[in-house]
Every structure is written in C-alpha cells, then in structure tokens.
C-alpha cells in the first residue's frame, strides 16, 4: 500500500497492490492534525474476478471495470472533490453507452452499476408508451445523491427499431422513475452513426430508467 499526501496535507490517495481476485478487503485510515486531533474511518470493497479487466474511470484511484452479460460496473478506490466519475458501457444490448457524475466531496470505496432489465418489477409503474430498453442504475452507499451533480446518461437507439416501431428519432427520450412516477428527462439528440441514433440526458439521480417514446405518433395516411 502506498500513501500520497505527506504530513500536513488535506488530500491523500492510496494505491493498493498484490490483491487477490474476488476477495473482500477492509482498510482503515487514521489521520492526525498538527494539534494532535485524530480521526479514523474504514471502507470495505471486493476485488474483481480474474476474468474482469482493469480500467480507468476518469477519476483518481480507479480499481477497475467489470462488464459481464447485460451489465457494466465500475469501482473506485476514491473520487476526489470536483472530479467527474465515468462508467463506459461497451455492451450495445444495454442501450446506455456512458454514465457520468461529478462529486462535491471526496468519496471512498464507491461503485456504480448499469444493468439492462428485461422487465420492470411490480413496484415500478408501467411505462405507457413504446419502450426500447429498461435500465437500472444502482450505486454504493458512498455515492449519496446530495453530493453528486452534473449527472448524465448517454444512450443510443437502433435505427432499425425506430423504423419498425414507426417512431421518429426526435420523439425518443430517457425517462427516470422517482417518487412513484415516470419523468421525462431533458434529452439531447446526437449523432447518427449509421446504425444507432445517439442521445445525452441529464438526470437528478439513479434508479430505474426507460429509453422510450415521448408521445404516441399517428401514421401518415
């Protein structure tokens, strides 16, 4: 374990090495100021399986990325104040391509998971319009919504799906389930790469999402 920051510093980071795969660890931190006041804390995390690949999140102290089947999950040893953390999703079946957020205070031992859902649980209201993908974004307890800002979700929709369903690209958005209802998020239309139409949406938090139709469209006679 290597500690950076030095005596009298207000920000420290740690690089962990020689860890075993798929193993839980707990590490403890104790700090003392020049007046001999002490404070301590601890955090627990589990390392990735041997099959997982290491990655970078755009923030310091990234532990790695796990991408298996219908989900992607990013781990961070720390996210420093003012930094933006990013989860890149390479699996096209999920629909989401990237999730990012900024933190207003340093977080330790954080993770964020983006998962495709084949259906919504009974506790979630039915989405009334045409739905392209259902997604659930979950986070560790370290990521409290009051300390995050500028959260964005980038997503894409197959052009063939839009054609088959008779939905225009301008009539798609990301919807967020909160307070027992679906809310349409501000979604910006992006590039057409020939196969997908890309979008970016701002979100106030993380829970269940639907990539879906804004409103019913009437076919031209």
QUIGILIN-V189101 format. One record per helix or strand of 2 or more residues. SS is the DSSP state (A for helix, B for strand). FROM is the first residue (numbers start at 1). TO is the last residue. Records with the same first field share a line. If there is no record, write none. Layout:
SS: FROM-TO + FROM-TO
//
This chain:
B: 2-4 + 13-15 + 24-32 + 38-46 + 62-68 + 71-79 + 84-88 + 96-103 + 107-117 + 131-139 + 148-158 + 172-178 + 181-184 + 187-192 + 196-202 + 208-213
A: 92-94 + 145-147 + 159-165 + 169-171
//
